[in-house]
Amino acid sequence: MNHKQTRVHFSPLVLLLSLGACATAASSSQAPSASALFEQGVAAHQASDSTRAEQYLSAALEAGVPEERVLPPLLQTCLASDRYDTALHYARRRLLRHPEDWYLRYLVANLHLATGQPERARLETERLIEERPQAADPHYLMALVTSDLPRGRNQTVQSLHRYLAIAPHGPHAADAKRMLRRLTSKQERT
């Protein structure tokens, strides 16, 4: 059997046309815009695809979508998938630039507690209480923080009483009363 080798010769014109077609295809498949990344991230978040949601939202943040627009769905995505360390990373970055953001500081304090950093949670919660002593939730958070600390019982009891004085029918009132009963019954037994 005699096989002939066939050589294909491209003319310079064919090569130029091929390169032009590749360049056109490459330019039409450019990276998505910052707003498209954001929209894809929100769609992934709504579809409970937390991995893609975080990737798209983080990319949107890097591409220039304002942080105040990206951060809420990004943090919700991280929290929904129990990625507290990641949520803490994003929240702390913003808090460094906006230390006056009280609600973000409250979230950071909660995240510190959730990630096993009670001392950092305590420091953030103390700052919250200093800034807004009449806000009930930081007092309840302080009770949670100090309840696990050695010799934190007195602070826990004080914080629970303060919470109940400010918000006697608040969302944590039943839990605060239950904690107080448990702490006082422990004290009576000792």
C-alpha positions in Angstrom: 0.0 0.0 0.0 1.4 3.3 -1.0 0.5 6.2 1.2 1.0 9.6 -0.2 1.8 12.3 2.3 -0.4 15.2 1.7 0.9 18.6 2.6 -1.5 21.3 3.2 -0.3 24.8 2.3 -2.0 27.8 3.6 -1.7 31.0 1.7 -0.9 34.1 3.7 -4.4 35.4 3.0 -6.0 32.3 4.6 -3.8 32.7 7.7 -4.7 36.3 8.1 -8.4 35.6 7.8 -8.1 32.8 10.3 -6.2 35.0 12.8 -8.8 37.7 12.3 -11.6 35.3 13.0 -9.9 34.2 16.2 -9.4 37.8 17.3 -13.0 38.6 16.7 -14.1 35.5 18.7 -11.8 36.5 21.6 -13.0 40.1 21.7 -16.7 38.9 21.7 -16.0 36.6 24.7 -14.5 39.2 27.0 -14.8 39.0 30.7 -18.2 39.9 32.1 -18.7 43.4 33.3 -18.7 44.2 37.1 -22.5 44.6 37.1 -22.9 41.3 35.3 -20.7 39.6 37.9 -22.9 41.1 40.6 -26.1 39.9 39.0 -24.7 36.4 38.5 -23.7 36.4 42.1 -27.1 37.4 43.3 -28.7 34.8 41.1 -26.4 32.1 42.4 -27.2 33.3 46.0 -30.9 33.1 45.3 -30.4 29.6 43.9 -28.5 28.6 47.1 -25.3 28.0 45.1 -23.1 29.5 47.8 -19.8 28.6 46.1 -20.6 30.3 42.9 -22.4 33.2 44.6 -19.3 34.0 46.7 -17.0 33.7 43.6 -19.2 36.0 41.5 -19.8 38.5 44.3 -16.2 38.6 45.3 -15.2 39.2 41.6 -17.8 41.9 41.4 -16.3 43.6 44.4 -12.8 43.4 42.9 -14.2 44.7 39.6 -15.5 47.8 41.2 -19.1 47.3 42.3 -19.6 49.4 45.4 -18.9 47.5 48.6 -22.1 48.6 50.2 -24.0 47.0 47.4 -22.0 43.7 47.3 -21.4 43.1 50.9 -25.0 42.3 52.1 -25.6 39.4 49.6 -22.0 38.3 50.0 -22.2 38.1 53.8 -25.6 36.4 53.6 -24.1 33.8 51.3 -21.3 33.1 53.6 -23.5 32.9 56.7 -26.1 30.7 54.9 -23.3 28.2 54.2 -21.8 28.4 57.7 -18.6 30.0 56.4 -18.2 32.3 59.4 -14.4 32.8 58.9 -15.0 34.0 55.4 -17.8 36.3 56.4 -15.6 37.7 59.1 -12.9 38.4 56.6 -15.2 40.4 54.3 -16.9 42.2 57.2 -13.6 43.2 59.0 -12.2 44.6 55.7 -15.1 47.0 55.5 -15.1 47.7 59.2 -11.5 48.9 59.0 -12.6 51.5 56.5 -15.9 52.3 58.2 -15.4 51.9 62.0 -18.6 53.9 62.6 -20.8 51.2 61.0 -22.5 50.0 64.2 -24.5 47.2 62.6 -21.4 45.8 60.9 -19.5 45.9 64.2 -22.4 44.0 65.8 -22.1 41.3 63.1 -18.4 41.2 63.5 -18.8 40.7 67.3 -21.2 37.8 66.6 -18.9 36.3 64.1 -16.0 36.4 66.5 -18.1 34.5 69.0 -19.2 32.0 66.4 -15.6 31.4 65.3 -14.4 30.7 68.9 -12.8 34.1 69.6 -14.6 35.2 72.8 -12.1 37.8 73.7 -12.3 39.6 70.4 -16.1 39.3 70.6 -16.0 40.8 74.1 -13.9 43.8 72.9 -16.2 44.5 70.0 -19.3 44.1 72.2 -17.9 46.5 74.8 -17.4 49.1 72.0 -21.0 48.6 70.9 -22.3 49.1 74.4 -20.2 52.2 74.8 -21.5 53.7 71.6 -25.2 52.8 72.2 -25.8 51.9 75.8 -29.6 51.8 75.3 -29.4 49.2 72.5 -30.5 45.9 73.9 -28.9 43.3 71.6 -25.3 44.1 72.6 -26.2 43.4 76.2 -27.6 40.0 75.3 -24.5 39.3 73.2 -22.3 40.3 76.1 -24.1 37.8 78.2 -23.4 35.1 75.6 -19.8 36.1 75.4 -19.1 36.1 79.1 -21.2 33.0 79.9 -18.3 30.9 78.6 -15.5 32.9 80.2 -14.0 31.8 83.5 -15.3 34.1 86.2 -17.8 35.6 83.8 -20.9 34.8 85.7 -21.4 38.2 87.3 -21.0 40.0 84.0 -23.4 37.5 82.4 -26.0 38.2 85.0 -25.6 42.0 84.8 -25.8 41.9 81.0 -29.0 39.7 81.1 -30.6 42.1 83.6 -29.6 45.1 81.4 -31.0 43.4 78.3 -34.3 42.7 80.1 -34.6 46.2 81.4 -34.2 47.7 77.9 -36.2 45.1 76.0 -38.5 43.1 78.5 -40.4 41.6 75.5 -37.5 41.6 73.0 -36.6 38.7 70.8 -34.2 37.3 73.3 -36.3 37.9 76.5 -37.4 34.3 76.9 -33.8 33.0 76.5 -32.4 35.7 78.8 -34.9 34.8 81.5 -34.1 31.1 81.1 -30.4 31.8 81.4 -30.9 33.9 84.5 -33.0 31.1 86.1 -30.3 28.6 85.3 -27.5 30.9 86.7 -29.4 31.7 89.9 -30.3 28.1 90.5 -26.6 27.1 90.1 -25.6 29.8 92.6 -28.1 28.6 95.1 -26.8 25.0 94.8 -23.2 26.1 95.6 
